[in-house]
Amino acid sequence: MSRKKTRRLVRGSPVAPRSEAGGKSAASLDVAAEKGLRLVVAAQPALICEVLAGQLNRERSLQVVAQASGEDQIVRVLSKEKPRVLLFDYEGLGPNAESVISRLRRLAPTTRILVLATRSSQETVERVLRVGASGLVGKQLEFATLVRAIHAVAKGELWANRRATADFVEHMTESSGRVAALDGELTSREWEIVDGVGRGLRNKEIAHRLDISEKTVKSHLNNIFRKLRVDNRFAAGMYALERNQPKT
């Protein structure tokens, strides 16, 4: 009887929706103390989120502290729980996933964001890395791979295919030492556009945000590419990421 009760606490208490508002029992805290890495699962629909959270919470090395099914919920649980890793459903959480990831990264700079996605193309991986995610796991992969990825990003590693990781590290290495020198070369408007690129915004979105035409954005980007000596948006976005990196 006692064993069954303990299993229900391990599987249910840390991820129960009412735990956000209410307190935790002494038994729940004892179970939490035995668990490992603190994890928040953010996915849609809610049923999939609950099933995935329950499965992950069975892992002895993981402690799922909360579930979320939208950006507002994610913000609340990140502020309250301060997890080591946020598992983020790329397709399930709306069409502006990169913008959401960027905002969450600024809100909780110590939380690693691991993206779970159906689309795991080179372009998608580069986009999520650029806005601050620590990696991407394809939904077609085995559950054991997802667990390994969670632990890897928690340790500060990148989890992506070799080509995307190599490109990311190369551009970060090239941009790291040059950002300060470029502050005087790029105008304030150009830095605003670089920042938009770094957040994963498209030209039309940047134009709307800055109240300028899309043609003007393209013209600025050509100048930016020339000044930064790069030939693509991903490389330009690396400068924004480096410039806005939280100082520790």
N, C-alpha and C positions, 0 to 999 in steps of 0.2 A: 504493500500500500504506500509506504513512504517513498519508494522508488518512483512509482507512477506520479505521485504528487510533485516530486522534484522535476521530473521530465516536463510536466505541464508548465512549471514556472520558467524553466529554461527556454521553452519554445514560445511562451506567450507573454510573460510579464514585460520584458524589455521593449517589446514592439506594440503593446496594447495602445490603441489610440487615446484612451483616457489618461495615460501616463503623462501626457504633455501638460495637463492641467492639475492632476492630482499628485499626491505623494506616492513614494514607493515603500512597500512593506519591508520589514527587516529581512524576511526570507528572500525577497527579490534582490535586495542589496547584497546578501551573501552570495547569491548566484552570480550577480554581476561582478563581484570581486574575483570570482573564479574564472570568469571569461576573459577573453583577450582583447584584440583590437576593436576599438569603438567604431561602429559603422552605421551610416544612415542610408536607407534604400529609398530612392525617389523614382517612381515609375507610374505609368498609366497603362491600362485601367487599374483601379484600386485592387481588384481581385488578383491580378498578376503581381502587383506590388506586395500584397500580403503573402502570396504563395512563395515568391522569391525570398522575401525577408525571413519567412519561416524556415525555408531550406538552408539559408545561410546561417541562421541562428543555431542550427544543429551542429555547426562546426565548433569544436571546442576552442579553436583559436580566434573565434570571432564573437563579438557582442553587438547585435543589432539593437541600437538604442532608440530608433524611431523609424517611422515610415512617412513618406510625403507623396502627394499626388499633384502638386502644383507649386509654382514659384513662391507664393506667399507662405505656404506650409514649410517649404524647404528653408526659407529665411528664418522662420521661427525656431525650427528645430536645430539649425546650425548655431544660432545665437545661444540657445539653451543648453544643448548637449555637447557642443564643441567636439565633434567626432574627428577621428584621424582621417577617415575616408568617407566620401560621398559617392555612392553608386548612382549614376545619372542616366536615365533612359532617354537616349537621343531622339528617337522618333516619337515616343509617347508623350513627351513634355512640350510639344508645340513646334511650330515652324521656325522659331527664332532661337533655336537651342544655343547657338554660339553666343548670342547676346546675353542669354540667361547665365551661361557658364562664366562669362566675363564678369558679370555683376556679382555672382556668388563668390568668385575668386577674390574680388576686392573686399567683399564683406567678411570672408573667413579665409585669410591668407595662409593659415596653418593647416587647413583641411585640404587633403589631396582629393581631386575629382577624377574618378574613373568613369569613362563613358561606356555605356552598353548600347550597341548599335547593330541594326541589320545591315546598314551600309558601312562597310569597312574598307572602302576604296582609299587609295593614296591621298586623294584630294580631301576626303572627309577626315582622315587621320590628321593631316596637316592643319586643317581648319580648327579642330578641337585643341590640338597642341598649342596652336598660335594664340588662342584666347585664354589659355591657362590650365587646361586639363593636363593630367599627368599620364594619360594613356587612353586607349580604346580597346575594348574586347568585343569581338563579333558575337552576335546572339546565336550563331550556328555552332559555336565551339562548345566543348564539354564543360560541365559544371566545375570539374577539378581545375580547368584552365582559368576560370573566373576567380576561384579562390586564390590561385597562385598570383594572378594579376593584382588582386586586392592587397596581398601582402607585399608585393613588389613596389607598388606605388606608395604604400605606407612607409616604406624604407627610403623613399626619395628617388626611386628609380622611375624611368619612363617605360611604359608598356605599349609598344607599337611594333609594327613590322620593321625590319632592319633598315630598309631604305628611308622610311619616314623619320625614324629616329636619327639616322645619320644626317639627313638634311637638316633636321631641327637643330642638332648639336652643332653642325657646321655653321649655320647661320647665326646661332647664339654666340658662338666663339668669335665669329667675324664682327658681330655687332657690338660685343661687350667692350669695350675700350674706346669705341668710336662715337658713342652716343653723345658724350660731353662735348667732343670736338665739333659735332654736327649741330649742336644747339644754335650756334651762330650762323650756320649755313642755311638752315631751313627757316622759312618765315613762320610766324605763329599760325597762319592759316594752313600752311603745309603740314605743320605738326598736328593740327586738328584733324586733317585728312588721314595722316599716318595713324593717328589714334583710332579713327573709325575703321581703317583697314585692320588694325590689330584686334579690334573687337569683333571682327568677322562680318562687318557691314558691307553691303554691296554699294556700288556707285550711287544708285537711286536713293538708297537709305541715307547715305552720307550727305547727298545733295539736300534732301528734305530736312535733315538734322541741322545743317548749316545755313539753310535758306538760300541756296545757290543752285544753279542749273547743273544737270548731270554732265553737260559738255564742259563746264568749268572744272568739275571734279576730275574729269579725264585729263584736261590740260594740266592741272596741278600734279596729277599722278605722273605724267610724263616728266615733269621737272623734278619730282621727288626721286623717281627711278634714276635719273641722270645724276643727281647730287649724291645719292646713296651708293651709286655704282652697282645697282641691282637691275634685274630684268623681269621681276614678277612680284605679285602682291604678297605672296608668302614671305619672301625675303624682306620686303618693306615692313610687314607686320612684326617681324622679329625685333626691329628697332623700337617699335611701340611697346612691345612686351618687356624688353630690357629697360626702357626708360621708365616704365610704370611699375617695375618690379618692387614689391614691398621691401624696404630695407630692414635687415635683421641684425 
